[in-house]
Amino acid sequence: MSDTVLSVEISANPDKRLDKALARDVPVEANLSRSRLAKLLVEGAVSLNGRVVTDQKARVAEGEVYEIRVPVAVDLDALPEDIALEVVFEDDALIVVNKPAGMVVHPAPGSPSGTLVNALLHHCADSLSGIGGAKRPGIVHRIDKDTSGLLVVAKSDEAHHGLARQFEKHTVERHYRALAYGMPDAADPRLRGMAGVDFEASNLLRVNANLARHKTDRQRQAVVKNTGRHAITRARVVEGYGTPPVVSLLDCWLETGRTHQIRVHMAYCGHSLIGDPVYGGRRKIAKNALSEAAIAAIGAFPRQALHAATLGFIHPVSGEKLSFEADFPADFSELIERLT
């Protein structure tokens, strides 16, 4: 297959920047985002009257006709691997999977294989179209390696752009279930006095605290003031365990989606997640608060007790509202059984 050549005429009242003007006037069916157009510009794939234009900020004028050479999608370096997937929903545009704990989403230097992307390359095979110039699944959001639950992945550029816009606008519904130490309570004076922490109606915890990389440990995130990225988490107590409650099952949902957001925010509040090796640590639980079996199960839980339970969004092609739920994985369910 040969490259596709698009002819784009700049219409009236264009933006002053070339990349923005092209993003507005490029045919919708081409499914070229502004970021993809910017990359093509840098690669020398855009020309005006036979002259290559690489400056994204170049001035444009109404009536100019640009040619954009879009290369045929190439295969991704990552290799397909026959790894079992729990597919919750799939069509030509996207796929929703229930990711198991322990699986990395995208290949990285420390995890070059065995990832969700490797599994999707095998599962989707020829049904993947070019996304950003490569035949690959479009990862629009991620969950941590040791967090289980729902992920939506695009199979086409059109779906990728549509989903990405919803995540950017924070219109995607994402609810997580978490098992945390203690029980957040509006009557707790400690929480009432914390910066960025308040309670809404019905004892609903709201954490509004910016996040940034930790100053000394680049693998961690930390709550910061006046810098970092805006982050808001809400959490509602579903169930309390112990007398008095020393563990709680929480329904957490994200207004924003930052790296490790729920884990960092809950640790900041003093209610870190059970099993979290980075932000939690083991806590001593009074012998009489829970059964010996429950205390032992908490101490032995091998990962952060966090599960992406609900995912809802508008289908980027059909416009249909979709919503999915994933049951607790076995280890999470077994821990809850020990607690009750």
Protein Blocks (a to p, Z undefined) as FASTA:
>chain_A
ZZddddddddehiafblklmmmmmpcfklopafklmmmmmmnopaceehiacfbfkbccd
ehiacddddddddddfbdcdddddddfbdcfkbccddddehiafbdcfklmghiaklmmm
mmnmmmpcceehiacdddfbdcdfklgcjddddfbfklmmmmmmmmmnopaccdddddde
hjddfklmklmmpghiacdehhiacddddddddfklmkbccddehiajddddddddfbdc
djddfbdcdddddfbdcehklmmmmmmnopacehiaklnopadddfklpcfklmmmmmmp
cbdcdddfbccdddfklopacdddddddfklmmmmmmmZZ
